[in-house]
Amino acid sequence: MRRPPEIYNRLFRVEITPARILVLGFAIAILVGSVLLWMPFASPRDNPCSYVDALFTSASAVCVTGLIVRDTPNDFTPAGLAVILVLIQIGGLGYMSIATVLSLLVGRKISLKERLMIREAYNVLTLEGLARFALRILKVTAVLELAGAAVLALHWHNLGFPPMKAAVLGVFHAVSAFCNAGFSLFSNNLADFAADPVVSLTVSGLVVAGGLGFIVISDLYKTKVKRAERRLTVHTKMVLAVTGLLIVGGTLFIYLMERNHLLSSFPEAARWMVSLFHAITPRTAGFNSIDIGSLYFPTLLLLIILMFIGASPGGTGGGIKTTTFGVIMASVWATVSGRTRVNFLRSRIPAEAISRSYVLAFMGGMLVVLVALMVLRAEMRALTADRMMPVLFEVVSAFGTVGLSAGSASNPACSLSHDFNVWGKLLIVLTMFAGRVGPLTLGTAVVWRRKDLPFDYPEARVLIG
């Protein structure tokens, strides 16, 4: 029997891989959410939601971004807000961990393919104990979100909010913070609580916990809480080191740049707190307590860098990830120092990890630049510096699944994307999607993988630099 041509196999015999199932699952969640938010019950009768805006909001929630094209508390009904909250939770936890726990509850065993999908979703290195890992994810999430919700609800009740309103605010913002979504039930986000230490520090703590990743939280719990006879993994140490460096460095930079500008009206202690808050939230959370569009240009540039780096592997955020940044920095240092091996804390980083880090950073950078240019073209905006910066900021925010924005000119409660036409909004949706699933995962899902050649070509010498 004649063998079918290769093009036939590629077109009609698509291999079902964990990466493709993961991408398809997120896409289905976004589409289902968009239909629900498009329904009449999700928005006020006098202000119905268009399908494009519903799709954008659903993608922003599932991708835990926080960019908005409608005023969340006023342009959605309680039912619509409930849909958004569920989408945030699904996007933050990952639908695979939820499905795994549901399977365990009904007594079904987890298949090998499902274990591979969990590993793909959370960047776990091994297949061992993945079912228990998924269950631990839900436990950690429940404990941290409930604790954060209780603190915020009690505090807002003490500030004069009715008990039910305070409870709703507490739950919504705790889930949004831990999942690094950045959605708020206040039209000006958290601007009214910029100098409030309870709100700022609680939200910041939840954002950091969600951004660290479940792998790191699990490792910290085993070594520091349970006192197990084991050391922190190199992965955890790198995540903590890079996260600490970015938070401390970002806080100092924002304070020094903005203390006599946007922070001039705050007391000294509040200046440091606001600086800390905005060094943490660009790492994929998207909450803001000051006007982002009024920041100095160098501060906006710093936020773009922080948003591009993003959270950590296995966390609830996007970006190229802290470990990618850490590996690239270690590689640069090794090259400058004349070393052939890349080391971190007396451990050698594999060549594959170094290669993947550079590929991921390159793919992310190219995606951001191309989408920014396409959005500018779709909006027919002149390619000048003052117009380019807000659009670039918006695109990086979408890729990092952050949600910070220079703001809409026509609706101060919305992101800049509110002013985009349909094509501009769809480009931002695709960018949020790519940022959430990861450029490498998306690439392996849409590109046919080729087998390595059974031979090697002669080595060539290429001049670099």
N, C-alpha and C positions, 0 to 999 in steps of 0.2 A: 504493500500500500504506500502510495506516495506521501511523503512528509509535507505538511502544510508549510507555506513560506513563512519566514521570520516576521514579516509585516502583519500576517494574519494572527500569529501568536501574540504580538504586541497589542493589536487592536481589540481582539475578542477574547483573549485568555489572560486577563489581568490577574496577577498574583495578589491574593489577599494577605497583606502584611500587617503587623501591628501598627505601623506608622499610618497606613492608609485607613485602617479602622478608626484610629484615634482622630485623624483629621475629619473623617466622615462623621464621627459622633459629634464633634464640636459643631460642624456645619449643620447637622440635623437639629441640634439644640437651639442654634441661632434661628433657624427657619421656623421651628415650632414657636419659639418665643416671639418672633416677629408677627406671626399670625395672631397670637393671643393679645399682644399689645395693639394690634390693628383693630381688634374687635371693639364694638361700641361701649362695652362695659369698662374698658380700660382707660378711657379718657372722657372728659366732660362733653355733654351733648353740644354745647355751643363752641367747642374747640376740638373737633375730632382730629385724630392722628392720621397722617398720611402713611401709606405703606413704607415709603422710603425712610421716614422718620422712625417708624416702628422697627424696621430692620436695623437701622443705625443704633437705636436704643438697646435692642436685643443683643446685637453684636458687642456693644460696649459693656453690657452686663455680663454676658457669658465669657467674654475675654477679660473681664474684671479691669476695665480701662477707666471709665468714668467720664469720658467725653460725652457731652449732652447737646442735643439740638432742640430740646424742649425743657422748660422749667419743671424739673422733676416734681416738687411738691404741689405745684399749682396746675400743671397740664396733664396730670394722671390722677385717676380716682384711687381710692384705697385698694380696689381690686387690681388696678394696674401696678400700684406700688408693690403689692404682694407678689405679682408675677416677676417684677424686677428683682425683688429680694431672693426669690427662689432661683432665678437665673444666675444671680451673683454667687449664691451658694454652690450651685452646680458647677459653674465655671471655676470657682476658687478651689473647691475640693477635687474637681475632676470627676466626670461621670463614671469613670471606671472604678474608683474607690467606692462610690455609692453602690454601684451594681454589685461589686464584690461582697460588700457587707450584707446586702439584701440576699444574695445567694447563700451566704453563710447562715443567715437567720432562718432560711427555709430548709437548711440541711443539705444543700447541693454542693458538691465538690467543685473546686476551681480548676478549670482546664489549663493545659500548658499555654494555649494561645492567649487566654485571659491573663495569665501570669506575665507573658511577654508584653502584653499591652500595658499592664501596670508598670512594668519596668520601663517601658518607653515613655509613659506619661510622667513618671517621677524621677527618671534618670537614675534608677537604682542599679547598682553594679552586678548584683547576683539575683538568682531566682529563688533563693532560699528564704522561706518565711514571708513571702509576699502577701499572703492572705492575712496573716497576723499584722503585717505592716499596714495594710489598708484599714483594718479594724482600729489600729492604734491612731491612724490619721483622724478618723471620726471622733475618737475619744478625746484627743488633744484639741481638736477643733471645738467640740462641744464645751469642754471645760473653759477654754480661753474666751470663747465668745460669750458664754453665760456670765463669766466673771466680769468681763468688760461691759456687758449689757447692764449688769446689776449696778456697777459703779456709776456709769453714765446716767442710768434711769434715776437712781437715788439723788444724784447731784442735780439733774435737771428738775426733779420734783422739788428739791430744796430751793431752786431758783424761782419757783412759782408756777411751773407747768402742772396741769392736772395729772393725776396718777396714770391714767390710761395713755395720755399723750406722752408723758415722760417715759413710760415703758416702751411704747412704739419707737420713740426716738432712740432710746438706749439699744434696743435689739437691732434696729436697722443700721445704726452707725457702728455698732460692734461687729456685725457681720461684714459690713462694707469695709471696715478698717482691717480686720483680720484677713479678709480675702483680697486686700489691696485694691478695692474697686474704686473708692473715691466718690461714690454717689452719696449725696446728702439730702436731707429733708428740709434744709434751709436754702432759700434762693441764693444767698450770698455765701454758701458753703459754711465754713466755720469762722467767718470774719468776726462775728459777734462774740466769739470766745477766744480771740487771739491771745489775750492776757490771762485767760482762765487756766490755771495749772492742772486742774483735775481733767478737763476735757482734752487739753493739748497733750499731756503726758500719757493719759489712758489711750487715746487714739494712736499716739506715737508708739507706745509699747506694743499694741496689737499689730500695727503695721510692721514693726521690726520682726515680731514673732512670725507673722505670716510670710514675710520676705526671706527669712533665714532658710526656710524649707523644712519639711517634715523629717528629712534624713538627719539634719543637724539637730533638730529638737529631740528626736529619738536618741541620738548619740549622747547629747547632753544629759538627758534623763537617765540613761543607763549608767553613765560614768560619774555624774555628780549627785544625783538624787538617790539612786539605788546602790551607789558605791560599789559597782561591779569591778572586779579585778581586771580592768582593761583601760587603755588610754584612749583619748580622743583620736579619731582618725585624722589623717592629713587633710582630707576633704573638709572636715569640720573646722580644723585650725585655719585653713586658708579662707573659708567663708567668714569666720569670725574676724580674722585679721583684716581682710579687705573691707568688710562691712564697717568695722571700727574706724579704719583709716578714712573711708569716704564720709562717715558721719561727722567725725571730729574735724577733718579738713573742710568739709562743706559748711559746718557751723561757723568756724572761724572766718572763712571767706565771706559768707553772707553777712555776718556781723560787721566785719570791717568795711564792706562795700556799702551797706545799707543803713548803718547806725545813724548817720546824719541825713538820711534820705527818707525812705519809707518807715524806718524804725524810730525816727526822731521823736514821735509823739508818745512812745512807750517808755515806762520806767526802765532803769538799767537791767533789772532782773528779767523783765518781760522781753527786752531786746534779745537777750541770750536764749530765752525760751522759744521765741518766734523763729530765731535763726536755727535752733536745733530742729524745730518742727519742720522747717522748709529744707533742711538738709536730709531729713528722713523721708518725707512724702514724695519727693521726685523719684525715689527708688521704687516706683511703680504704684504708689498709693493714690496720689492725685488730689488729696485734700489740700485746701489752702485757706489761710487766715488773713492774707494780705493780697492786694491787687497785683497779680503776676504781670500783667501788661505794663505796669508802671515801674517795674524793676529796672535797674541800670543794665546796659548791654552786657558787661562782663558777668553779671549775676545770671542773666538769662543764658549766657553761654555755658556757665557752670551747670545750670539746671539741665541743659541739653545733654551734657556729658553724663551727669548722674542718671538721667532718664535712659540714655542709650545703654549704660552698663546694666541697670535694672536690678532685679532681685537675685536670688540664688537658685541653683538647680533643685527641683522638687518643691519649690515654693509656690506661692500664689500669684507671682508677678511675671513680667516678661523681660525684654531686653536681652543683651548677649550673655548676661549672668556674671556674678562677681568672680566666680572661679575662672571664667574665660579671661576676664581682665587680669586676674592674678597670674595666670599662666603666661599670658602675653608679657606682662611686666617682668616676670622671672626670666622669660626667654630673652627679652631685650637686655636685661642686666647681665645674663650669661654671655651674650654675644659681645656686648661692650667690654666685658671683663676678659674676653679672649678664651672663654671656656667652651668646650664642645658638648658638655652635658648641662642640662637645666635641672637645678636642684631647688628644693624648698623644704626648709626645716629638716635637713639631713635625709631627705628622701628625693630620689630621682623621678622626675616627671616623664612619663612615657612619650616617645616621639609622636604616637598617634594622638594623644591629648593635645600636644602642641600644635600639630597640623590642624586638628578640628577647631581649635581656638582661633587660629588665624582665618580659617575658612568662614567660621561663624561671624567673626567681626567684619570680614570683607563683605559677606553676603548682606549682613545687616546694614552696613554703611551704604552699599550700592542700592539697596532697596529704599532706604530713606531718601537718598538723593534723587533717584528716579521718580519716586512717588511725589516728592515735593515739586519737581519740575512739571510732572503731569498735572498736578493740582493747579499750579500756576497757569498752565496752558488751558486747562478746563475753565478756569475762572477768568481767562483773558487778562491777567494782571501783568503789569510791566515788571520785568526782572530787575528791580532796583533793590538796594539793600534794605530799605525801610519796609518794603512789602515782602521781601523774601524771608526775613527773620521770623515774623509771626507764623507764616505757613510752615517753615522748617520746624519751628517749635511744636506746632500742632502734629506734624507727621512723626517726629521723634517721640512725642507723647503717645501717639497711637501705636507705634512699633514697640515701645517699652511698656505698653498697656498701663500708662500712668494716669492720664486724665487731666493734667494741668494744661492750661490754655491761656493765651494772651487775651482771650475774651472776644465776644461778638460785639460788633459795632452797633447792631440794631436791637440786641437783647442782652443786657448786661448779665442776666442770670444764666446764659448759655455759653458754650464754647465757640471758638471761631468757626468751627464746622457748621454752625447754624447759618452762617452767611454763604456757605458754598452751595453751588447748584447740585443737581442730582448726581452728575458724574464725579464731582469733587467729594461728595459724601460717600459714594460707593468706593472710591479709592481709599478713603480713610477706613471704611469697613474692612476692606481686604488687608490693609496694613495692620489693623488691630488683630485680625485673624492670624496673619503670619507671625505677629509678635507673640501671640498666646501659644500657638502650637510649636513655635520655634522654626526659624528658617531651615535648619538642617532636617528636622522632621518633615516639614512641608516639602522640602526638596526631594527627600528619599521617597515620599509618598507619590509625587507626580512624575518622577523621572524613572525610567526603566533602568534597572541595575544591570551592568554588564559584568561578565565573569573576567577575572584577571587573565591576561595572556599567559600561555604555558612557557613563555620564554621572556628574556629581558633584552631590551635594546642596548646598544653600546652607550656608555655614560658620556655625556657631553659637558664641557666646561662653559659656563655662562658667567660673564662679568656682572657683578652686582654692585650698584652704587658708583 
